[in-house]
Amino acid sequence: MAVDLSMPILIVDDYKTMLRIIGNLLKQLGFKTIDEATDGAEALSKMRSKSYSLVISDWNMAPMTGFQLLKEVRADEKLKETKFILVTAESKTENVIAAKQAGVNNYIVKPFNAETLKGKLKAVIGEF
Amino acid sequence: MSAIVRDAETDAHGDPSALVDTLLREVRALSDFISKARGEIAAIRPNDLKAEKLPRAGKELEAIVRSTEEATGTIMDAAEAIMGADPNEAVMDNCTRIIEACAFQDLTGQRITKVVHTLTFIEERLNSMNTVWGGVLDAQPEDKDDEARFLNGPALEGEGHDQAGIDALFDDVKPAA
């Protein structure tokens, strides 16, 4: 089944430049409904007031990290099925293991390019 | 010290045992003060700073200079390619602005070099301080809580994984049941 390009996507990053870069790349790929949050707490709040098909989050944010956000999402009965991709500069083995065990759907290390983002999106939500 | 003895003599009014009591009290207070000062200095974890944090900070700053240099090169290459492909006035003007703005790399590089010099100075002072205190400033390594260990930021060269490494690792790890 083809991916619905109007699916709501939430991008979470405390750097506005990264929000802008990921948002632009998603728009270039054809996605139309893109929201932004600048930390985990704001993301969680947005997710509880609107249903998102996919969350693309940074890890290193305050006060709530992307990893904590992932765990909160997976522990929440209503949100736990949301697809979740971490996009982060954290590239150590223990981070990847912890994220996978916490239920992340894919993991992108910064800096990344449009092709990497597209490949991971396809792996998580299917061909588009 | 001589001020303490002078004050004690005044308080004792010529009574030798009162003088000894006052001096003992003052010496105890001095000893407590020195002990507290050593504790405060140890809390700074000078050895930890000297052995790990300052050298690490220096490497992080060098990595910043390298990364900005590489990124600046890419930006300038792209701007020059655009200028070559579409040499109309607006494109030329805006590409020139991009290239001019890339001067930030030189300026930030110079500022970072200053910071590296400051870190080196602090490192040298810590070495001297540690020698004076005879190594008693050693402290236990800082405990990181469970999740703080994940927050290391971008890896230095040779640390962490690239995307291919992440992908291989990611496929190997099983999600928690």
Interface residues (C-beta under 8 A of the other chain):
Chain A: W59 N60 T65 F67 Q68 A89 E90 S91 K92 T93 E94 N95 V96 I97 A98 K100 Q101 A102 G103 N106 Y107 I108 V109 K110 F112 T116
Chain B: E147 R149 F150 L151 N152 G153 P154 A155 E159 G160 H161 D162 Q163 G165 I166 L169 F170 V173 K174 P175 A176
